[in-house]
Amino acid sequence: MPELPEVETIARGLKPLILGKKIIQTSILYSGILHTDRNDFQTNLPGSMVTDVRRRAKLLIIDLDQARHLIFHLKMTGKVWIPPAESQPDKHTHLLFTFEDGTRMFFQDQRKFGYCALFDSPGLESWKFFAGLGPEPLLISEQEFVGLFTPKKARIKALLLDQKHIAGIGNIYADESLFMAGIHPETPANQVSLKRLRKLYFSLKEVLSSSIQAGGSSFRNYRDAQGYSGMFQENFLVYGKKGHCCPKCDSTLESRKVAGRSSCVCPSCQLLHPDLEGSEHE
């Protein structure tokens, strides 16, 4: 699933390509991808001008004039991009937007888990999902970050993945930042030392920023706004590396289930609290 760095990369790539342009036509090839009224979508989008392209959590937001907002949640395999002029929509293209200069933007999603919605500003602010998002990890202060975790008894990785607690982090960047900070993902947050929490704060910022600079992480489906793959997967320390040697100590990396997700950990560098030693391995 595209996480914060991938969606941020898409937003930054799209912005110079569509900013200030008017949408003149929308084509709905699969209406199930819409989480909004179809008639409203088709009636109100044509003639709208793009005023900004941004990200909030894992949402791609295209701001339009007249205080309207086009929202995309990419979920597992969604892609919003500007294809080459000669490209034709394939079976996974569900929405097609045509701009006044002939530029076209495709929303494709192989598994159809993603969605698109159109909101006015009051509707966006009152949308339960949007209103419930936690703070942005690249904007929150160190003090605020530590304060999010110190009172919580939940396992720290579960909190990192909880979009209501802190927004935009998924499995990749949770595993990488916890390893960099030397924290076992099953450790209750209120049992992590202040020193480790501060280290996690800076580790998370570092790994997110580095991934954005590398264009995100690509596996099967993720591509940026122009169809290019990200490169950060080449820099993974532990994610997806069960059975490999730890890059710090040469211990064998292990996998556990935390909050329903696979977690790759080093049993030497990320010590588990003794009370949790009975946790089931994957």
BELMOUR-V476559 format. One record per backbone hydrogen bond with DSSP energy under -1.0 kcal/mol. CO is the residue of the C=O (numbers start at 1). NH is the residue of the N-H. E is the energy in kcal/mol with one decimal. If there is no record, write none. Layout:
co=CO nh=NH e=E
co=CO nh=NH e=E
This chain:
co=3 nh=7 e=-2.5
co=4 nh=8 e=-2.6
co=5 nh=9 e=-2.1
co=6 nh=10 e=-2.1
co=7 nh=11 e=-2.6
co=8 nh=12 e=-2.5
co=9 nh=13 e=-2.0
co=10 nh=14 e=-2.8
co=11 nh=15 e=-2.1
co=14 nh=17 e=-1.3
co=14 nh=18 e=-1.6
co=15 nh=19 e=-2.3
co=18 nh=21 e=-2.1
co=21 nh=50 e=-2.5
co=22 nh=100 e=-2.2
co=23 nh=47 e=-4.2
co=25 nh=98 e=-2.7
co=27 nh=96 e=-2.0
co=30 nh=33 e=-1.5
co=31 nh=34 e=-1.8
co=33 nh=116 e=-2.4
co=37 nh=41 e=-2.4
co=38 nh=42 e=-2.6
co=39 nh=43 e=-2.3
co=40 nh=44 e=-2.6
co=41 nh=45 e=-1.4
co=45 nh=48 e=-2.6
co=48 nh=23 e=-2.9
co=49 nh=65 e=-1.9
co=50 nh=20 e=-2.5
co=52 nh=63 e=-2.0
co=54 nh=61 e=-3.1
co=56 nh=59 e=-2.7
co=59 nh=56 e=-2.0
co=60 nh=72 e=-2.6
co=61 nh=54 e=-2.9
co=62 nh=70 e=-2.9
co=63 nh=51 e=-2.7
co=63 nh=52 e=-1.3
co=67 nh=121 e=-1.6
co=68 nh=64 e=-3.2
co=69 nh=119 e=-2.5
co=70 nh=62 e=-3.0
co=71 nh=117 e=-2.1
co=72 nh=60 e=-2.6
co=73 nh=115 e=-2.0
co=74 nh=78 e=-2.3
co=79 nh=108 e=-2.8
co=81 nh=106 e=-2.5
co=84 nh=87 e=-2.0
co=90 nh=93 e=-1.8
co=92 nh=109 e=-2.2
co=94 nh=29 e=-2.5
co=94 nh=30 e=-1.5
co=95 nh=107 e=-2.4
co=96 nh=27 e=-2.8
co=97 nh=105 e=-2.7
co=98 nh=24 e=-3.0
co=98 nh=25 e=-1.5
co=99 nh=102 e=-2.2
co=103 nh=99 e=-3.3
co=105 nh=97 e=-2.7
co=106 nh=81 e=-1.9
co=107 nh=94 e=-2.7
co=107 nh=95 e=-1.5
co=108 nh=79 e=-2.5
co=115 nh=73 e=-2.5
co=116 nh=35 e=-3.2
co=117 nh=71 e=-3.1
co=119 nh=69 e=-3.0
co=120 nh=124 e=-2.4
co=121 nh=125 e=-2.4
co=122 nh=126 e=-1.7
co=127 nh=131 e=-3.2
co=128 nh=132 e=-1.5
co=130 nh=133 e=-1.3
co=135 nh=167 e=-2.5
co=136 nh=139 e=-1.4
co=136 nh=140 e=-2.1
co=141 nh=145 e=-2.6
co=142 nh=146 e=-2.5
co=143 nh=147 e=-2.1
co=144 nh=148 e=-1.2
co=146 nh=150 e=-2.2
co=149 nh=152 e=-1.6
co=152 nh=190 e=-1.9
co=154 nh=189 e=-2.7
co=155 nh=159 e=-1.7
co=156 nh=160 e=-2.0
co=157 nh=161 e=-2.0
co=162 nh=165 e=-1.4
co=162 nh=166 e=-2.3
co=163 nh=134 e=-3.0
co=168 nh=4 e=-2.3
co=170 nh=174 e=-1.8
co=171 nh=175 e=-2.2
co=172 nh=176 e=-2.3
co=173 nh=177 e=-1.8
co=174 nh=178 e=-2.4
co=175 nh=179 e=-2.0
co=176 nh=180 e=-2.1
co=177 nh=181 e=-1.8
co=178 nh=183 e=-2.6
co=179 nh=182 e=-1.1
co=184 nh=187 e=-1.8
co=185 nh=157 e=-2.0
co=187 nh=156 e=-2.6
co=188 nh=191 e=-2.1
co=189 nh=192 e=-1.5
co=193 nh=197 e=-2.4
co=194 nh=198 e=-2.5
co=195 nh=199 e=-1.9
co=196 nh=200 e=-2.5
co=197 nh=201 e=-2.2
co=198 nh=202 e=-1.9
co=199 nh=203 e=-2.5
co=200 nh=204 e=-2.9
co=201 nh=205 e=-1.9
co=202 nh=206 e=-2.2
co=203 nh=207 e=-2.7
co=204 nh=208 e=-2.3
co=205 nh=209 e=-2.4
co=206 nh=210 e=-2.5
co=207 nh=211 e=-1.9
co=208 nh=212 e=-2.2
co=209 nh=213 e=-2.2
co=210 nh=214 e=-1.4
co=211 nh=216 e=-3.4
co=212 nh=215 e=-1.5
co=214 nh=231 e=-2.0
co=216 nh=232 e=-2.8
co=224 nh=227 e=-1.8
co=225 nh=82 e=-3.4
co=228 nh=224 e=-2.7
co=231 nh=234 e=-1.7
co=232 nh=235 e=-2.6
co=238 nh=241 e=-2.4
co=241 nh=244 e=-2.4
co=244 nh=253 e=-3.1
co=246 nh=250 e=-1.7
co=251 nh=246 e=-3.3
co=253 nh=243 e=-2.5
co=254 nh=265 e=-2.8
co=255 nh=282 e=-1.4
co=256 nh=263 e=-3.0
co=258 nh=261 e=-2.0
co=261 nh=258 e=-2.9
co=263 nh=256 e=-2.4
co=265 nh=254 e=-3.1
co=266 nh=270 e=-2.2
co=273 nh=276 e=-2.3
co=274 nh=277 e=-1.6
co=276 nh=279 e=-2.3
